Amino acid sequence: MKLARIKTYIMATRRDFLKKSGLLVGGLTFPQFLMSCVASDTQSYRPGIQLYTIRDAMAKDPKKSLEKIADLGYQLVEHATYSGTQDFYGLNPSEFSSVLKNNGLKAMSGHYALGNSSMKGTIRSDWEKAVEDAKEVGLKYMVCPFLDEEDRETIDDYKKRAEEFNKAGEICKEHGIEFCYHNHAFEFEEIDGQIPYDTLLTETDEDLVKMELDIYWAVRSGQDPVAMFNENPGRYTLWHVKDIDEESGEFTEVGNGTIDWPSLFEKAKKSGMKEFFVEQDSTPGDPFDSIEQSITYLNQNVLHS
């Protein structure tokens, strides 16, 4: 039986097997164990997905959506929504964990707003509860994904954010979780002759604050990820993996754009990357079609190359 047919058969029976047996082989689900047997090379990283990519589907039916991404072969998820009242897509920590487990998925990371005093479950309000809920779900990383304009107008603003990140990182560390910051493009725009991203790197404690490098935004803003890895080795614990369309410069499926992913993944150890998450902020059609295209490329060119 050809490898492609074996993959199809395994994925078709994956969910039924998990529900009936729950068998683990060396820490892997049985379908993953079978894949490791038929593949001649070792998969170094487990494919992850940032759930913001399928946000509309998650808002409508999170359970069905998680089943679909598991069937596509994703193993890890990074959630994109949490608040003190909303929990995880309307599911409490126990319910969310159960749905993930039933589909052979693991929530490894999540995005959390900087927030304000009236918004619970953020870095600035009720952070302890957010961290406790994250711990219950099994998260290893908690990420600040964005800074509003009023929080990043000056270099001093960035220094204040660094102080807040250090404090948030201390609480995370007490619970065995790592705190990270996720970039866009604005962090690389000069303010008074200084690069805000450099300020965040130097003003935060590297033992308390790591980086989730959004490679799309870094490259689009003119940065060289490899040079970044060389300058701050081990700092980039997480990656967001999404590609740049050659003509429009907008988001496209991984492998469908201009970024040389095999070469970048060769530098993963240098960067400190532990996990990565496919993300595509907007898609030309059904987002599930796009994330299927992305994982197919990664399996053929990076994870099983």
N, C-alpha and C positions, 0 to 999 in steps of 0.2 A: 504493500500500500504506500503510495507516495506521501511525502511529508505534508503537503497541502491538504490531502484528504484526511490524514490523521488529525491535523489541527481542527478541521471542520467537525469531525466526529467528536473530538474531545470537548470543544466549546458547546456543541449541541447538547451534550449530556452533563455538562459541568454543574448546573444548578440543581438538577435532580439528584446527582450523586451527593452533593454537599448536604442537601436536606435529609437524605436517607442515612448517610453514614457518619459524616463529620470526621472521617479518617484523615489523619495528618501523617505524612511521611517525611521525616527529617525537617519538620517545620513547614513543609509545602502541602498544599491540597493535592489529592491524588492526580487530578488532571495536570497540575503543574509538574508533578513528579514524572508523569508519563512524557510530558514535553521535554523534560531534562534528559530522558532516556533516548528519545528519537533524535534530538538535536546533538550534533557532534561537538558543539562548542558551548561554553558556559555563558549564561545571561548574567551580566554583572549588575544590572540595575532593573528593578521592577518598574514597569510602565505605570505612571500615575496620570491622573486627570484633574485639572482644576475645574470644579463644578460650575463656576461662572460661565463656562462655555455652553452649558446646557441649562442655564438658569431658568428659562421659561418652562422647560419640561420639569425641572425640579420643583418649581413653584406649583405646578399643576398636579404632579404625581411623583413624589420623590422615590417611593418604593419601586415603581415600574421603571423609573429612569435609572436607578442603581442596578437593577437587573440587566438592563440593556448595556450599560457600560461594562459590566462583568462579562457578558456574552461576547463583547468585542475583544476581550483579553486584557483590559485594564485591571490592575491589582491594587493600586493605591488611589485614594482620593484626597483632595484638599478642598475643604468646604469654603464657601464664600459668603456665608451668612450665619450670624449668631447675634442674639441680643438676650438680655435678661428675661424677656417675655416670650420671644419667638423660639428660643432654643435653636435646634438644628433643623431647619426647613419644617418647622412645626412639630418636630419629634423631640421628645426629651432625650437626655443622654443615653438612657437605657434602651429606648426604642430605636434610636439611631444606630447604636452599637449592634443591636440584634439584626436589623435589616442588613447592615454591612456584613456581619458574620455569615448570615444565611446565603450570601452571594459570593463568599470567598474574598471579600474586600476588606481593606483596612484604611481607616482614616488616619493619615500620618500627620497632616498639617491642617491649619485653618487660618482664615483671614479675620482680623479683628480691628474695628475702627479705633482711631485715636479718641474720638467722641467728645462729649461734654458732660457737665454735671447732671443733666436731665436724661441722658441716654445711658441706660444700664448695660452692663456686660461689655464695657469698653476699657481701654487703657486708663482713661481718666475717671471712670466711675464703676465701682463694683468689680474691679479687676480680679480680686481674689476669687469671687464666685465664678467668673469666666474661666479662670485657670483650673479651679476644682472640677468644673464640668468637662473641660478639655481632658483633664487627667482621667475622668471616668470613661470617656469615649476611647482613650488610649492614644491621644495625640502626643507626638514627640516634638512638634514645633508649633509656635503661635506667631503669626506674622502681622505686622502693621502694613497694609497694602497701599496707603495713599495719605497724602497730606493736603488738606484744604488750603486755598490760597492765603487765607488770613494766618495760617500757621507756618508759612514759609516765605514771608516777604523779605526778610533780611538774613544775613549770616547769623546774627544773634538769635533769630528765631530757630534756626537749625541747631544752634548750640543748646537751646532750651529743649528742643525735641530730643536731642541726644541724652540730656539729663532724664527726661521722662522714659526714654527707652531703657536706660540703665536700670532705673527703678523697676520697670516692668520686667526686665530680664532677671533681676534678683528674685522676684516672686516666682517667676517661671522656674528658675533653677532649683528653688526649694522643693518644687514638685516634680523634678526630673524632666522638665520641658525646656527647650531652647527657644529663645526669642529671636526673631529675624525682622529685617526691614526689606520691603519690596519696592523697587524703583520704577519710575516711569522715565520720561525724557527731561522733565523740568529740573531734576537734581543735577543735571550736567550743564545747565545754563548759568553762565557767570553772574555773580552778584558782587559788585565792588572788587572785581578782579579775582574772586575766589570761586571755586567749584563747590557748590553745596554738598555734593556726594562725598567729596574728600573730607569735608567738615564732619559729616556723619561717621565716616570711617575712623577719623582721628579722635573725635570727641566721645565716642562710645567705647566701652570696655569690651575688647574682643572676646573675653571670656563670658560676657553676658549678652552680647548682641552680635549676631551673625547677619549675613545678607542672603536674601532670596533674589538672585540676579534674573531679572526679566531680560533675556538676551535680545529679544526683538527691540525693546525700547533702547537698550544700550547701543546696539549696532545702528539703529536709526538715528540716534543722536551723535553718531560719529565716533563711538568708542570701539576699542579693540578688546574683546573679552579676554583673549589670551594675555595681552599686556596687563589687564586688570588682575588676572590670576597670578601673574609673575610678581606684581607689585604688592599684592596682599594674599599670599598663598594660604589656603585653608580657611579663608573668611567666607567663602560662598557656599554655604551648606546646602542650599536649595537652588534649583534653576526653574525658571519658566521657559518652556520650549515652544516657541511659535515662530513662524517663518515670515519673510518679507517678500511680497509680490514684486517682481522686477520692474513692472511697468508703473503700477500705482503707488508702490511703497506701503501699501496697506497690508493687513493681516492675510495670511494664506496658510494652507495646510503644511505641516512639517514635510520637507522634502520637495515642496512645490515652489520654493522661492530661492533666494540667493545665498542663504546661510549654509556653510559647509559643516553639516552636523557631525559626520564621522571624525573630522579633524578636531572639532571642539570636544567631543566626547573623549578623545584621546588625552585631553588635558583635564578631565574631570577630577582625577586624583589630586593634581596640583591645586585645583581650585578649592578642594575640600568638599566637593559635592557629594552628598549622601543620598539624596532623592531628587527626582525631577518630576515636573507636572506639565503635560501638554495643556496649552491654553490657546484658544482662538476667540478673541473678543467679539468678532462678528464673522458670520459665514455666508456664502452665497446662496445656500439652500438649507436643507435640514442639517443642523449641527452634528447629528449622529453620523451622517455621511462623511462629514469633514473629519471627525475624530477617528473614524474607522480608517480613512485614508492616511491620517498621521501615524496611527499605531502600526499600520501595515508597512509604511516606509521605515519606521524605526526598527521593527522586527527584522526586516530584510537587510538593512544597511548599518545598523548600530548595535542593537541588542543581540543579534544572532549573526553578526558579520564574521 
